[in-house]
Amino acid sequence: MSLLRTFKLPVAMAMGVLAYYIFRALPLGEDGEKALYTVITRAIQPTLIFVMLFLSFLRVSPHELKPHRWHGLLLLTQGGLFALASLAAWSCGTLFPAEATADIKIVLEGAMLCLICPTATAAAVIVRKLGGSMSGIVTYILLCNMMVSILAPAFLTLVEPHAGMDFFTELFLITGQVFPLLLCPLVLAITVRHFCHSLSEKLLSVPDLPFYLWLVALPLAITVTVRTIYDSHIPLSMLLWLSLVSLAACLLQFRLGRTIGRRWPQPVKDPSEWKIAVYDPATYVDAGERSAITAGQAFGQKNTVFVIWLGLMFLNPVTSVVGGCYSIWHNLVNSYQLWKAGK
C-alpha cells in the first residue's frame, strides 16, 4: 500500500493502458466499443472535469482572481511560440513543394497543438498538492482559455483552410467546447460560496477530494490516449517524430513556466492568515518557489483531450496523436514532481 501511495500516478496510468486492452477483449463489437468510448469522452470525463474545476473554484474567492505579471508573460510566451510554429507550418504548405514537406508540416502542426493547448483543469489539483497558488492557477486557466479561443482560429484557418469554415465558424466551435465547461463550474462555485456555507465548508473539509477524482479521471484519459494512438494507423517513423515533438514541447513549457514564475513571483499570504480548510501549512513554500510551481503547471500541464479534438477537427487528423503522447509525458512529469515533493 505504501508503494501504491508513492507511485499512484504511474499506477493509474498503467491501469489506463490495461483498461484499453480489457475493453478490446470484451465482446462488444465495433459499435459497442464505439458507444463505450462515447460515454467515456462525452459523459464521464466532462463530469469529472466539471466537479474538479468546481472544487478548485470553490477554494478561491472571486476577489483573489487577480492577474499577476507572470500571467501576462506566460500568455505572451505561449501565444508567441504558437504563432512561430504556425507560420513555419504555413510556409511549408505554401512556399515549398507539398510532396517534399508534407511530413515536416505534420510535425509542425503537432508542435502547434502542443503550444496552443489550454491548461488542464486538473492542473489545479497538482498545484495544490505541490504547494502552489490556487488563485494563480485558476486565474491562468480562465485567461488561457480566453486567449486560445481567439488565437487558435486565426492561425488554424491560415495553416489548414477548410471549405465553409472561416475564422468566426472556428471561433464559435472552439468557444463552444471551452467556455461551458469553465463558466458553469465558476457560477456554481460562486453560488455555493455565498448561499450554501455549510455545503461549501463540508466540501472543503475533504482536502484531497479533487486529487482522488483525478486518479479516477487519469486512467480514463490514458485509455482514450492509447486508443487514439492505436487507431491512427500512422507509420512508426511519424509516430516517433510526433512523440519526440510532444516530449520537447512538454519539457520546454514546464521549464519556461517555472523560470518565468520564479523570476516574477506573485505575493503570498503569511501562514498566520491561512484558513486550514483552504490552505495546508504543511505545503508552505516561499513566494518564488510557489510561483514557479504554479506557472510551471499552468504552462506545462495541458488539456490533451482538447488537443486530440483540435487535431481531428481543424488540422491533419494524424496530428491528434500528439495529444495522446503529450498526455503520457506531462503525467510522467507530474509523477516525478509528486514523488520528489513527497520525498
Buried (B, 14 or more C-beta within 10 A) or exposed (E): EEEEEBBBBBBBBEBBBBBBEEBEEEEEEEEEBEEBBEEBBEEEBBEBBBBBBBBBBBBBEBEBBEBBBBBEBBBEBBBEBBBBBBBBBBBBBEEEEEEEBEBBBBBBBBBBBBBBBBBBBBBBBBBBBBBBBBBBBBBBBBBBBBBBBEBBBEBBBBBBEEEEBEBEEBBEBBBEBBBEBBEEBBEBBBEBBEEEEEEBEEBBEEBEBBBEBBBEBBBBBBBBBBBBBEEBEBEEEBBEBBBEBBBEBBBBBBEBBBBBBBBBBBEBEEEEEBEEBBBBEEBBBEBBBBBBBBBBBBBBBBBBBBBBBBBBBBBBBBBBBBBBBBBBBBBBBBBEBBBEBEE
